[in-house]
Amino acid sequence: MVPIIGIVIVFFSAVGGFIMAGGNPHILFQPIEYLVILGSGIGSLLIGFPAKKLKALLIEFSTIFKGIKYHRIDYLELLVFLTAVLKLIKTKGFLAIEKQVESPKKSPLFAKCPALIANETLLVFTQEYLRTMSMGVDNPYHLDEVMSVEIEQQSKAYLKNSSAVLQNFADSLPALGIVAAVLGVILAMAAISEPPEILGHLIGAALVGTFLGVFVSYGLVGPMAHQLGAINEYDMYMQRSIHQVFTSFLHGYAPVIAVDLGRKILPLSVKPTFEEFEEAVAKDKNS
């Protein structure tokens, strides 16, 4: 909702200001300029990026308007799931969860956290480190370092995909606006013998190209690219929480304490309170 409000404000401020200053809004409607700029920009994306990255952008684009993927309830369910897993490991050993780790989508244990099942990357991340822990980890600090590196790689990989594609598009638009403007000036020069009102219209139409390229780049597409990156960085707290819980458990903390340490690193806006966490664990135990 907030990005939509932002888009409305951007359009009102730019176009509305132009109209309030006495400008004719019809001069801004130049389909040829739009075709040159947007068509060339989209074509450059097809040249510069593989189809896989463009497809990922189309899938993730709606995230700009939906906002973060995970909310307080999702993190609470994750904490309950991790508590159940670690308690089972503590009492019965890693063999007790081996089958469920190998078939998580059929597991009643993993079913406690639907957000985990729905995200393949997050699910694989959890599976792999549960397997690693089951094989024995002599030095928890080494696992801590490896998990940190993988989380950073996952975050950067996302930024190099959807966010990078959109940012590249934003960066190309001002230059393509200049291209459209130059083409418009060429048309104006070809009509130099025409009356001033016709020549003025052609020059104005050419300048719309420059306006459009800069406006769409810095007012719309660039901020959208930044928003995608920010949402990804926020949602990576799922991995960071799992990281904190697993390494704390390997350092010898009791399951509930290890999970609570994972809760403590979450952002305030999505962090369940300790009372909520405690109540959810008790409810899960009774069920």
C-alpha positions as CSV (number, residue, x, y, z in Angstrom):
1,M,0.0,0.0,0.0
2,V,2.8,2.4,0.9
3,P,4.6,2.1,-2.5
4,I,1.3,2.8,-4.3
5,I,0.9,6.0,-2.2
6,G,4.5,6.9,-3.1
7,I,3.8,6.4,-6.8
8,V,0.7,8.6,-6.6
9,I,2.7,11.4,-4.8
10,V,5.5,11.2,-7.4
11,F,3.0,11.6,-10.3
12,F,1.1,14.3,-8.6
13,S,4.2,16.2,-7.7
14,A,5.7,16.1,-11.2
15,V,2.8,16.2,-13.5
16,G,0.5,18.1,-11.2
17,G,3.2,20.8,-10.6
18,F,3.6,21.1,-14.4
19,I,-0.1,21.6,-14.8
20,M,-0.3,24.1,-11.9
21,A,2.5,26.1,-13.6
22,G,0.3,26.5,-16.7
23,G,1.6,23.6,-18.7
24,N,-0.6,21.7,-21.1
25,P,-0.7,18.0,-20.0
26,H,-1.4,16.9,-23.6
27,I,2.2,17.8,-24.6
28,L,3.4,15.1,-22.2
29,F,1.5,12.4,-24.1
30,Q,4.1,11.4,-26.7
31,P,3.6,7.7,-27.6
32,I,6.6,7.7,-29.9
33,E,8.9,8.9,-27.1
34,Y,7.5,6.3,-24.8
35,L,8.1,3.6,-27.4
36,V,11.7,4.6,-28.0
37,I,12.6,4.8,-24.3
38,L,10.6,1.9,-22.8
39,G,11.0,-0.4,-25.8
40,S,14.8,0.2,-26.0
41,G,15.1,-0.3,-22.2
42,I,13.2,-3.6,-22.2
43,G,15.2,-4.7,-25.3
44,S,18.5,-4.0,-23.5
45,L,17.3,-6.2,-20.6
46,L,16.7,-9.0,-23.0
47,I,20.2,-8.6,-24.4
48,G,22.0,-8.1,-21.0
49,F,20.4,-10.7,-18.8
50,P,19.5,-14.4,-19.1
51,A,15.9,-15.5,-19.3
52,K,16.2,-17.0,-15.8
53,K,16.9,-13.7,-14.1
54,L,14.2,-11.9,-16.1
55,K,11.7,-14.6,-15.0
56,A,12.8,-14.2,-11.4
57,L,12.1,-10.4,-11.6
58,L,8.6,-11.0,-13.0
59,I,7.9,-13.4,-10.1
60,E,9.4,-11.1,-7.4
61,F,8.0,-7.8,-8.8
62,S,4.7,-8.1,-6.9
63,T,6.8,-8.2,-3.7
64,I,7.3,-4.4,-4.1
65,F,3.6,-3.9,-3.3
66,K,3.1,-6.8,-1.0
67,G,6.0,-5.9,1.3
68,I,8.0,-8.4,3.5
69,K,7.2,-12.1,3.1
70,Y,7.4,-13.0,6.7
71,H,5.4,-11.6,9.6
72,R,5.3,-12.0,13.3
73,I,3.2,-15.2,13.1
74,D,5.7,-16.8,10.6
75,Y,8.6,-16.1,13.0
76,L,6.6,-17.4,15.9
77,E,5.9,-20.7,14.1
78,L,9.6,-20.9,13.2
79,L,10.6,-20.6,16.8
80,V,8.0,-23.3,17.9
81,F,9.3,-25.6,15.1
82,L,13.0,-25.1,16.2
83,T,12.1,-25.7,19.8
84,A,10.4,-29.0,19.0
85,V,13.3,-30.1,16.8
86,L,16.0,-29.3,19.4
87,K,14.0,-30.9,22.2
88,L,13.6,-34.0,20.2
89,I,17.4,-34.1,19.4
90,K,18.2,-33.4,23.0
91,T,16.1,-36.3,24.3
92,K,16.3,-38.9,21.6
93,G,19.3,-37.9,19.4
94,F,19.5,-36.9,15.8
95,L,18.3,-40.3,14.6
96,A,14.8,-39.3,15.8
97,I,14.5,-36.6,13.2
98,E,16.5,-38.2,10.3
99,K,13.4,-39.4,8.3
100,Q,11.6,-36.1,8.8
101,V,14.6,-34.1,7.6
102,E,14.8,-36.2,4.5
103,S,11.1,-35.8,3.7
104,P,10.2,-32.5,5.3
105,K,7.0,-31.9,3.2
106,K,5.5,-35.1,4.7
107,S,6.8,-34.4,8.2
108,P,4.4,-33.4,11.0
109,L,7.4,-31.7,12.6
110,F,8.1,-29.4,9.7
111,A,4.4,-28.8,9.3
112,K,4.6,-26.6,12.4
113,C,6.2,-23.9,10.2
114,P,4.3,-23.5,6.9
115,A,6.5,-20.6,5.8
116,L,9.5,-23.0,5.9
117,I,7.8,-25.5,3.7
118,A,6.8,-22.9,1.2
119,N,10.3,-21.5,0.7
120,E,12.5,-24.0,-1.0
121,T,15.7,-22.1,-0.4
122,L,15.0,-21.7,3.3
123,L,13.9,-25.4,3.6
124,V,17.1,-26.7,2.0
125,F,19.1,-24.3,4.2
126,T,17.5,-25.9,7.3
127,Q,17.8,-29.4,6.1
128,E,21.5,-29.2,5.2
129,Y,22.5,-27.8,8.6
130,L,20.5,-30.3,10.5
131,R,22.3,-33.0,8.5
132,T,25.6,-31.4,9.2
133,M,24.8,-31.2,13.0
134,S,23.8,-34.8,12.9
135,M,27.1,-35.9,11.5
136,G,28.9,-34.2,14.5
137,V,30.5,-30.7,14.7
138,D,33.6,-30.6,16.9
139,N,34.0,-26.8,16.7
140,P,30.7,-24.8,16.6
141,Y,32.7,-21.7,15.6
142,H,33.5,-23.3,12.2
143,L,29.8,-24.0,11.6
144,D,29.0,-20.4,12.7
145,E,31.4,-19.0,10.1
146,V,30.1,-21.3,7.3
147,M,26.5,-20.4,8.0
148,S,27.3,-16.7,8.0
149,V,29.0,-17.0,4.6
150,E,26.1,-18.9,3.1
151,I,23.6,-16.4,4.4
152,E,25.6,-13.5,2.9
153,Q,25.9,-15.4,-0.4
154,Q,22.1,-16.0,-0.6
155,S,21.5,-12.3,0.1
156,K,23.9,-11.2,-2.6
157,A,22.6,-13.7,-5.1
158,Y,19.2,-12.2,-4.7
159,L,20.5,-8.7,-5.1
160,K,22.4,-9.8,-8.3
161,N,19.1,-11.1,-9.7
162,S,15.8,-9.3,-9.3
163,S,17.1,-6.1,-7.7
164,A,20.1,-5.8,-10.1
165,V,18.0,-6.3,-13.2
166,L,15.6,-3.6,-12.1
167,Q,18.4,-1.3,-11.2
168,N,20.1,-1.8,-14.5
169,F,16.8,-0.9,-16.2
170,A,16.6,2.3,-14.1
171,D,20.2,3.2,-15.0
172,S,19.6,2.9,-18.7
173,L,16.5,5.1,-18.8
174,P,18.1,8.6,-18.6
175,A,20.5,7.8,-21.4
176,L,17.6,6.3,-23.5
177,G,15.7,9.5,-22.8
178,I,18.5,11.5,-24.3
179,V,18.4,9.2,-27.4
180,A,14.6,9.9,-27.7
181,A,15.3,13.6,-27.3
182,V,18.0,13.6,-30.0
183,L,15.7,11.8,-32.4
184,G,13.0,14.4,-31.7
185,V,15.5,17.2,-32.3
186,I,16.4,15.6,-35.6
187,L,12.7,15.7,-36.6
188,A,12.5,19.3,-35.5
189,M,15.6,20.3,-37.6
190,A,14.0,18.6,-40.6
191,A,11.0,20.8,-40.1
192,I,13.0,24.0,-39.5
193,S,11.1,25.9,-42.2
194,E,7.7,25.2,-40.6
195,P,5.8,27.9,-38.6
196,P,7.0,28.5,-35.0
197,E,3.9,26.8,-33.5
198,I,4.7,23.5,-35.3
199,L,8.5,23.8,-34.7
200,G,7.8,24.5,-31.0
201,H,5.6,21.5,-30.7
202,L,8.3,19.2,-32.2
203,I,11.0,20.6,-29.8
204,G,8.6,20.2,-26.8
205,A,7.9,16.6,-27.8
206,A,11.6,15.9,-28.0
207,L,12.2,17.3,-24.5
208,V,9.5,15.0,-23.2
209,G,11.9,12.1,-23.9
210,T,14.5,13.5,-21.6
211,F,11.9,14.2,-18.9
212,L,10.4,10.7,-19.2
213,G,13.7,8.9,-19.0
214,V,14.9,10.8,-15.9
215,F,11.4,10.8,-14.2
216,V,10.8,7.0,-14.6
217,S,14.3,6.2,-13.6
218,Y,14.7,8.2,-10.5
219,G,11.0,8.5,-9.5
220,L,9.8,5.0,-10.1
221,V,12.1,2.2,-11.3
222,G,15.2,3.1,-9.1
223,P,13.2,3.2,-5.9
224,M,11.5,-0.1,-6.8
225,A,14.9,-1.8,-7.2
226,H,15.9,-0.4,-3.8
227,Q,12.7,-1.7,-2.3
228,L,13.2,-5.2,-3.6
229,G,16.7,-5.3,-2.1
230,A,15.4,-3.9,1.3
231,I,12.6,-6.5,1.5
232,N,15.1,-9.3,0.7
233,E,17.5,-8.1,3.4
234,Y,14.6,-8.0,5.9
235,D,13.3,-11.5,5.0
236,M,16.8,-13.0,5.4
237,Y,16.2,-12.8,9.2
238,M,14.6,-16.2,8.8
239,Q,18.0,-17.7,8.0
240,R,19.7,-15.5,10.5
241,S,17.4,-16.7,13.3
242,I,18.0,-20.4,12.4
243,H,21.7,-19.7,12.3
244,Q,21.7,-18.2,15.8
245,V,19.6,-21.0,17.2
246,F,21.7,-23.9,15.8
247,T,25.0,-22.4,16.8
248,S,23.7,-21.6,20.3
249,F,22.5,-25.1,20.7
250,L,25.9,-26.5,19.6
251,H,27.6,-24.3,22.2
252,G,25.6,-26.2,24.8
253,Y,22.6,-24.0,25.5
254,A,19.3,-25.7,26.4
255,P,16.8,-25.9,23.5
256,V,14.5,-23.2,24.8
257,I,17.4,-20.8,25.6
258,A,19.0,-21.4,22.2
259,V,15.7,-20.6,20.4
260,D,15.1,-17.6,22.6
261,L,18.5,-16.3,21.5
262,G,17.3,-16.7,17.9
263,R,14.2,-14.7,18.8
264,K,16.2,-11.9,20.3
265,I,18.0,-11.0,17.0
266,L,14.7,-10.5,15.1
267,P,13.6,-7.0,14.1
268,L,11.3,-5.4,16.6
269,S,8.4,-5.1,14.1
270,V,8.2,-8.9,13.7
271,K,9.8,-10.2,16.9
272,P,7.3,-12.2,19.1
273,T,7.5,-11.3,22.8
274,F,8.9,-13.9,25.2
275,E,5.4,-14.4,26.6
276,E,4.0,-15.1,23.1
277,F,6.9,-17.5,22.4
278,E,6.4,-19.3,25.7
279,E,2.7,-19.6,25.2
280,A,3.0,-20.9,21.7
281,V,5.5,-23.6,22.9
282,A,3.2,-24.6,25.7
283,K,0.3,-24.8,23.3
284,D,2.3,-26.9,20.9
285,K,3.4,-29.2,23.7
286,N,-0.2,-29.7,24.8
287,S,-1.4,-30.4,21.3
